[in-house]
Amino acid sequence: MRTFDIKNSAFDYPLPPVTINFAAISIYGTAQLFVPVSKHRFLFMRPGYIPVLLTLTVATNVFGQDSARPKRITDTTSQLKDIIVTASRVAESVNEVPSSVTLISRKEVEKQAQINNNLPYILMQKIPGISPSEEGQNNFIGKLRGRNFLVLIDGIPQSTPLRNGGRDLKTIDVSAIDHIEVINGASSMYGNGGAGGIINYITIKPERTVPFSSSTYFNNSLNLIKADETYGYNLSQVFKGGIGKFDYVVQGKMAHSGVVRSSDGVVISPFYGLGETKTYNALVKLGYDFSANHRIELMGNYFNSIQDSKYIGTKGNFGVSPAIGVRGDTNILGGTPYNKTLNVKYTGTFGKTEANVAAYYNDINSVFEAYNQIYADHWGGRFNFSTPFVLPGNNHVQLIYGVDFLKDHTVQKDMADKLVTPDMNMNSIAPYLQSKFILAKDWIFKAGARYENLLFKVSDFTKGTLFVPGATNTYNALVFNTGLRYNKFSYAQPFASFSQGFSIGDIGLVLRNGVSLNAIDVAPVKVNNFELGVNGNIDRFRYEVTGYYSTSKKGATFKEITPGNFSLNQLPQRIYGVEAVLGYKATDWLSLGGILGYMDGKEDTRNDGSFDGKVDNSTISPIKIGGNVNFKFTRQWDFSVQMTKIGGRDVFPKEIWNYGKYPITGYTLFDMYTSYKLKHVTFTFAINNLFNANYYPTHSEVRGATTEGRYYVKGTGMQANLGIVINL
């Protein structure tokens, strides 16, 4: 009889204690179990997670009497690989989801952070359908498959859709993230804002197998073309462990970035930039298991990122010269003064039903340089239940059901705290039901619906001499999803799905012009997403190819009227595209990977069903091709090179150039990363923009000459990052 570990191969840590049912024996936590040589079926259960039924092969070299060491048991069905919680709000394998999902593991997050710790840059490397990084504080044109996305931290909303400030991708530091789960395509699983999909940052998990562990990360950065004033550092510390039924995570981060220079060594305009910025992050997670079936967890995260530059930005001249930084000072400190997130979650089992109940609070303040600021706070509760049933013929169904409550308060003010928009309050109650059928072992069918009741209220507001009285309205949205997947053959697992997402849009952008709530239609706008794809593994090769088509009756387009002032126009839009993710493990020491993202779209400019116009570049991202080559020279030494090519898009005549209609020229970036691991210490070295490409980020050319060219900045030049990681 020998002990064994069951590990999650996606993140390479032991699974927390689970109840294991085998041959009518129920075991919780660490256990010794005699298992005869053969194939067996095990049922793994844990409060708050879907039960996983596995077929495992037990061989003599695992439990043979000649073995003196604990062995790892092998999951021959891959059901413990790539577990996510975002798609259905219960834990499930990626290959049980009949739609496209992206999982960025902890290992990959840490690696990418050593190259460039800007989260939009990391996402750009791994998600085919996401917009290119703006290389700044914001993600104003951030889209997923051409639609707005919803950002979550452990399922808690961070986006501010009532007045989109474009800061939701940067509401937590990368050092506090365990992994990232992305739902590609419209989803209403978490309510308002997921028209293009969901990005869920899952925070660091406790190390429950030891009472104490420590990880220290220290990184230094320097521009290699002109080093003056460019030195920056990142220092983060993580403590985690478990003692009996109690577990914890404590994380802290402090960082300071230097001046950012382009490929020619010139200081890039600090206008909404990332240079000369101090960043702090603190995360605390405390968990307690009352029993094998009941657990409570408290999570709190604080994020602060403020720019204080010794430079001021000039105006750029589109197609001629960029906006640069010149010596000067301002007392406006742009960035995110605070983002506070608090979550209390209970998970428990009552008979066959798993319960997951959470109450959360989020409060964010975003400051826009010399302009104004957005305050937004969210209060909410989620009551989620999951019950499995056995159907005739050894078929199974799982029902996931519950109700969400949300109170969203958002307001925009100037730097003197004078209202720029009225106070906006949205209360939401949303019951939902999701079903998941496993039929004939290989078919997975999902279907569900969510009903959203929205109460929207705005305060009195004065625009100049115009007084606009407050108003209250109620809106409803009923959205559906369904999908089918076939998993019989590992080399080809096709799937098809239809899903709907919705958003009431950036209503604050309209209301700040002195328009009454009663004068506009803010009913939720639905996005219909159709998807067809296939993924699989063929020996050492793995792949996923997906095609999608989405429609909306109110796609948003903007036009600059006077410098810095824009009008909003909503037109029916159709967006379609193809995505691919590829991987090949050539040898034990060489692996290759790649991504492809292509999209295009049409809009109905005359609103007559003709769809005669092209969707602009603020919505449609140019073609993206990414690739990486990874070498493992020894057990200690890794070396990688990655490439990202952003294509061009020039589809509008010069006479109508405006926001989103300027030509996109595209660019190609290479990055290099290497690490050498000793027993407890890992040394890392990376170069971002390895060949010092001279380019304009896509956002710079989307903005073009608007706002007097202040956004027309070059990208970052070649930058080196030297780091050390200490694990104890």
N, C-alpha and C positions, 0 to 999 in steps of 0.2 A: 504494500500500500504506500503510495507516494502523494505528496501535496502537489498542487499545480496552480498556476496563475492564469487568469483569463484577462487579456489586455485589449484595449481599444487601439487597433492598429493605426487609426487616423492620427491620434495624438500621442501614442506610445506611453500611456500611463495605465496602471491597473484600474479596472472598473471599481467604483465604490461598492461597499457590501450590498449584495443582492440576495434575494431568496431564490434558491435553485431547487426546482422540483425534478427528481429523477427516480424512476421506479418506485413511485409513491413515497419517496423520502424527501422531506423538506429541510433545507439547510440554509442558514443565514450567516453571511460573513465568511471568515476564514474557516475552512473545513478540510478534513481528510475523507476521501471517498474512494472505495474500491469499485472500479469500473472494468468489467470484462472487456477483452479485446473484441471489438465489433463496431458497428454503427449504432448510435443511440440518439434519442431525442431528449433534449433538455429544455426546460422552461425557465427562463430568467425573468425575475420580477423585482421591481423597486418602486416605492411610492412616487407617484408623479410621472412615471414612465410607462410606455406601452410594454406589455409582456412580449418577450421575444422567444419564439420557438425555434430551436436550432437542431439540425442534424450534425452531429460531431463524430468524427472517426477517431477511435482510440486504438493505437497500435502498440506493439510490444516495446518499441523504443521510447515510448512515452511513459508507460507504467511498468516496464519490465523490472524484475527483481534485481537486475544487475545495475540499476541506476541509483546513484547516491545523492543526486541533486534534484530539487524541484524542477519540473518541466512546465513548459507552456503548452496548453492544449490548443489544437488547431481548429479553427472554425472553417469548415469546408464549404459553407454556403455563403460566406462573406457577409453575413447578416450583422456582425458587430462592427463592420467597417463603415466609416463615414456616417456616423449617427448625427442627425440634426433634429431640432425641435421647432423651427420656425414655420415649416410648411403646413403642419396640421396642429400645432400647439401641443403635440405629444412627441416623445422621442421615437424616431423611426429611422430606418436605413434610407440612404439616398436612393437605393434601387427599389424602394417602395413608393416613390413619388412619381406620378405620371406627368411630370413637367420638368423643365430645366431648372436645376439648382446648382449653385456654386458654393463650395466649402473651401475656405482658406485656413489651413491648419495652424496651430500654434508655432510649429517649427518654421513654417513658411512666413508667418507674420514676423517672427523674430529676425529671420534672414533679411527680408525686405526692409525692415526698419533700420538695419545696419547700412543699407544702401541709401535710403531716403526715408525718413520717418514721417513724411507727410502722408496721411492716410489716403487722400484722393490719388496720390501717385501709386501707392501700393495696390489700391483697387483697380487702377488702370492696367496694371500688369497682369491681372488674373481674371478679370471679368470682361468677356468679349463685347458686351453691349453697353458698357458704361461710357460716359463722356470722358474725353481726355482731361487730365488734371489741369486746373487753372494756374497752378503754382503760386497760389496766394491764399489769403485768409478765407476766401469765399468759394462756394460752388454755385455761382449764379446760374450757369447754364448746365448744371449737373443734371443729367437725365439717365435713365435706364431704359434702353430700347425706345428712346425718343419721348419718354413720359417722365413726369415727376415721380420720385420714389419716396418711401417712408423710411426714416432711419430710427432704429431702436437700440437701446442698451439693455440687454437682458429682457427684451420684450417691452421696455418702457419707451414711449414716443419721445423723440428728440427734435423732430421736424416742427416747424411753425407755419403750417399751411395757410393760416388766416392772414399772415403777412410774412411772406417768404423772404427770410434774410440770407438764405444761402450759406448758413453756418452749420447745418446739421451733421455734415460729415466730419466735422472737427469739434465734437463736444466731449471727447474723452481722449486721453493720450494713448498711443499705441502700446505703451508698456503695460497698461492695465487690461489689455485684451488677450483672451485665451485663443479664440478663433473667431472667424467671421462667417456667417451664413447669409446667403443671398438667394432670394426668390426672384428669378428673372421673368418678368411679365406681370400683368395686372393681378393684384391680390387684394381682397377685402378682409383677409383673416384678422387684421388688427385695426380695421376701420379706415377713417378718412386719411387720404394722402398716398395710398399705395397704387396709383394708376399705372406706374411703370414697374413696380415690384417693391421688394422689402430688403433692406440691408440691416442685419441684426448683429451688433457687436456683443459677443458673449464674453463676459469678464472672466478673469483668472479663477481657476477652480482650486479648491484646497487639496493638499497632498495628504490624504487620509491614512496612508500606510505608515507614516512616521510622525512623531510628536512635534518635530521642528525641522524645517528646511529653510535655506536662505539662497537667494539668487541676487547678485549684484551686476548691474549693467553700466558700463562707462564708455562713452563714445566721444571722440574728438573729431571735428570737421574743419576743413581748410580749403579755400579755393586755390587750385594749382596754377592758375594763370597769373593772378595777382593777389597775393595773400593778405595785403594790407587790410586790417579791420575785419577780416572774414572768419576769424577763429570762432568756433562755437562748440558747445559741449552738451551732452545729455547724461544725466546720472539718475538711475532709478534703482530702487531696492524693493524686493519682494520677500516677505516672510509668510510661510504657510505650514500647516500641519494639522494633525488630529490627535486628540487625547480622549480615549474612550468614545463617548457618544458626541463629543464636541469637536468641531473643526473650525478653522479660521484661515483668512487671508488678509494680510496687511501690505499695502503697496504705497510707495511714495516716489515722486518724480520731480526733479527740477532741471531746467534746461535754459540755455541762452544761445540764440543764434547770432552770428555776426552779420556784417553787411553782405548782401547778395550781389555778386557781379556776373555779368554775362560773359560770353566766350571771348570778347575783346578786352576784358578786364574792367569795363566801365560799370559803375554802380547802377543797378536797376532801380527805377523809381520805387520808392517805398509805399506808393499808393496801394492800399490793401495788400501789401506784400508780406513775406515771411521773415524778412531780415530784422535784426535788432529786436528780437521778441523774447520775452521771458515767459516760460511756461511752467506751470505747476499742476500736479495731479495727485490726489490721494484717494485710495480705495480701501474700504474695510468690508469684509464679508464674514459673518458669524453664522454657523449652522449647528443645530442640535437635533439628534435623533432621539425622540421620546421612546421609540421602539422600532422594530423592523418595518412597521407600517405607517409611521407618523414622523414627520420631520418639519422643522421650521427654520427659515433662513432669513437673515437681515443683510441687506447690501446698501452701502452708501458710497457715492463717488462725488468728488469735488474737482472741477477743472477750471483753470484760469490761464489765459494766454493774452498778453498785452504787448503791443508794439510801442517802443519809445525810440524814434529814429532821430539821428543827428542830420538827416537829409530831408529834403522836400522834393516832391516830384514835379518835373516839367511837363509841358504838353508834348504829345507825340504828333508826328505828321505821317498819316497812313501811307504806306508804300515808299516812304522816303527816309524817315528817321524815327527812332523809338523815343518814348518818354524815359528820361534818366533821372538819377538822383543828384541833386546839387546841395552843397552845404546850406543848412538852414535849420530851423527848429520850429516846432509847434507844440502847444500845450494840450493838444488832443491826442489821447492815448487810445488808438484803435485796437479792436480785437474782441475778445470775450472776457469781460471782467469776472464772470462766474457762470458756471453751469453746475447746478446742484441736483443730484438724483438720489432718491431714497426709495427702497423697495422692501416690503416685508412679504414673504411668500411661505405658505403652508402647503405641504403635500402629504397626502394620506390615502390609505386604502380602506374601503368599507365593503366587505364582501368582494365582489368582482369589480367594483367601481373604484377608479382612481380619481382623487380630487386634487385640484391645483387651484388655490385661492391666493390672490395677490392684491395688495394695496400699494399704490405708488404715488410719488410726488416728484415733479421736475420743475426747476425754476432756472431760466436762462436769461442773461442780459448780453446783447450783442451791440457793440459800438461801431458805427461806420464813420470813418475818418472825416472830421470837420463837417459832419453832416447831421446824423441823427442816430438814434438807438432804438432797438426793439426789446421790449420786455415781454416774456411769455412764461406762463406757468400752467402746468397740467396736474390735475388731481384725478385719480381714477382707481377703479377696482376691476379685477378680472376674476370671474368664477367659472372655472373650466372643469368639466367632468368627462370621464372616458369609461365606457363599459363594453367589454367584449362579449360576443355571443357565438356559440357553435351552431352552425347550420347543418342540415342534412347533407350527407355525402362528404363529410370531413371538410366542409367549407366554413369560413369564418367571417364575421362582420364585427367591426368596432364602431361604436357610436361616440362621437365627440360633440359635446353640447354645453351650452352655458350662456352667460350674459356678461357684457362689458358695460362699464359706466365710465364716463369721461367728462370732466369740466375743463375746458380750454379757455384761458384768458390771455389775450394778446393786445398790445398797444404799441404804437410807434410814437416816439417823442423826439424833440430836438435836444440839443446839448444843454439847453436851459430848462428842460423838463416840460416844455410846452407841447401840447398835443399836436401831432402830425396826422394821426388818424384818431377816430373816436375809440373809446374803449370797446373792445369786441369780446363777447362771451358766447361760447358755444357749449351747450350741454347735450350729451349724447347717451342714449340707452340703446343697446344693440344685442338682442338675442340671436343665437346662431345654432345651426345643427350641421355637422359634418359626418359623413359615413365613409367607411373604408371596408371594402369587401375583398377577401382573398378566396378566389374561386379556383377549384381544380389545381391547387398549389401554385400555379404559374400565372394566373390572371389576377391583376389588381385593379379594382374599379373604385373610383372615388366620386362622390357627389355631395354637394352641400349648398346651404343658403344662409344669408345673413340679412337681417332687417335692421336698418338704422333709423332711429327717430332723433332728429336734430332740432333743438331749440336755439335759435340764433337771436342775440340781443346786442344792440349797439347804443352807446350813450349819446347825449347831445354833443354837438360839435360845431365849432365856429371856424370857418375858412375865410380869413381876411375879415370882411364885413358881413359875410354870409353866414347866417345861423341855420344849422341843419338839425332839426329835432331828432331825438333817438327813436328807435323802432324795434319791434320784436316780430319775428316770423318763425314758423315751424316748417320743416322740410323732412321728407322721408326718402329712403333709398332701399330697394330690395335688390340684392345681387346674388348671383349664382356661380357655381363652378362645378365642373365635372371632368373626369379624366380616366383614361384606360391605359394599362401597361401590361406587357407580356414578357415574362422573365424566364421562359423555359430554356433558352439557349444563351450561354454566357457571351457568345461572340456577337449576338445581335438581339438587343432588348428594345423593341419599338415602344413608343408612347405617343399619345395624342391627348390634347386637353383643350377645354374652353374655360376661361375665367373672366371675371369682371372685377374691376376696381373702381373706386370713385373718389372724387374730391370736390369740395365746394370752391376750390381755387384760391388764388391770392386776392381775396375780397378787399383786404386793406389797401391794396394798390389803387382800387377804384374809389373807395370811400374817402381816401385822403384828398381827393379832388373836390370835396364838398358835395358829393352825390348822396342822396338819401338811399337808405337800404330799400325803401319801398319802390324806388325807381329802377331797380335792377333785378335781374333774375339770378339768384344765387343758389338755386336748387342744385343738388349734387349732380355733377357731370360724370356719367359712366364711361368707362373704357372697356371695350370688348376685345379680348385677346384670344386668338386662335393659335395653336402651337402643334407642330408635328415634328417628332425627332426619333433618334435611335442612338443607343450607346452600347458599348460592349468591350470585351477583352479577347484578344486573339494572341495567345501565347504571351509575348512580351509587349504587345501593342495594345493600347487602350484608346478609346475615342468616344466623342459625343458630337453629333451633328444635329442642329435644330433649325427649323424654319418657323417664322412667326408672322402674323398679320394682325394688326390692331386698328380699331376704329374709335373715333370720338366725335361727338357733335359740336364740341367746343374746344378745339385746340387753340392755345394761346400764341399770338404773335404780337411783337412790340415794334413801335416806330418812334424815333426821336423827333419831337416837335421843335423844341428849343434845347440848347445844350443842357443835358442832365435831366430833361423832362420827357417822359415817354407816354404814348397812348397805347392802350390795350385793345386788340381786336381779336375776337373769338370766331373761328371758322371751323367747319367740319374737316377732319383730317383722317387720312389713311396712312399708316406706317407699316412697312414690311421689311424683313431682313433675314439674314442667314448667319448662324454662329457655329463655330467649331472649336473643340478643345481636343488636343491630341497629346499622347505621351508614348514614348518608346524607351524601354530599358534594354539597351543594346547588349550590355554586359553587366557584371556586378559592379563595375567601376565607372560605367558611362551610361547616362540617361539623357534623353532629349524631350522637349515639350514645345507646344505651340498653341496659339489661339488665333482665331479669325473672327472679326466682327464686321458685317456689312449691313447697312440699312439705307433706305430711301423712303420718300413719302410724297403724297399728293394732298393738296388742300383745295377746297371748293371756294374759290375767291369770289364767285358771284352768288354763292349760296343757292344754286339751282340744280345741284346734283351732277355737275359736269366734271368736277375735280380737275380743273385745268391748270392749277398752279403747283409749283414746287414748294415743299415745306422748307423753311429757311435753316441756316446753319446753327442757330441757337437751339434747335430741336434735333436736327439730323446730324449725327457725328460722321465725319469722313471714315472711310474704310480703315480698319486697324488690323495690323498683322504683328503678332508677337512670337518670339521664340527664345528658347533657353537651352544651353548645353551645360551639363553638370558632370564633373569628374570627381571621383573619390579615389585619389592616388594611394592613400593608405587608410587605415581605420581612423587615423587622427586628422588627416588633411583632406579638405574639400576645396574645390575650385569651380566657380560658375561664371558664365557670361550670358547676359540676357539682352535682347533687342526688342524695341518697340517702334514700329513704323506707323505713323499717322498720315494717311493720304491727304490729297488735296480735294477741294470741292469748289468749283467755280461755275455756278448755274444761273447767275443773275446778271443782266446787263448793267453797265456802269451808271446809266441814268437813273436807276432806282436803288443804288447802293444806300443802305441804311443799316440799322441794327440787325445783325444776322444775315445780311445779304452781301457783305463784302466777300471777296474771294479768299478761300483758305488754301494756303500754299503747302502745308504739311511739313513733316520733319521725321528724322530717324534718330533714335537715341540708343546707345549701347551702355550697359553697366557691367561692372566686374565685381565679383565677391569671392573672397577666400577666407578660410578659417582653419585653425590648427588647435586640436583639442588635447589637453593633458588630462590628468585625473580629475581635477576640480576646476581647472582654468581653461578657458577657450579664448584664443586671440583671433580677432577678426580684422580684415582690411577690405575696404570697398572703394570703388571709384564710380561716382554718378556722372553720367555724360562722359564716358570713357574717351571719346575722340573729339571732345570739345566742340560739339555741333553748334553752329550759329543759327538760331531759329526763333520764331515767334510762336508761343503757345496758341492753341486753337482759340481760346477765349480772347486773346489780344486781337485776333483778326475778326472774330464775331463782333466785337465792339467797334473795331476799325477807327473811324474818325469821330465817332459819337463821344459825348462828354469831353469835347475838345481834345480827344486823343490821349486822355490821361491813362486809359487802360492799355494803350498800345505799347507794350513792353516786351523786351526780349526774354528768352528763357535763361535758366541758370547755366553758367559755364561749368567746366570740369571741376569736380569737387571730390576730395579724398576724405574718407572716414576711417579712423583707426580706433578699434574698440577692444575691450576685454570683458569677459563674462566669467563670474566666479560663482560656482554652485557648491553649496555646502549642505 
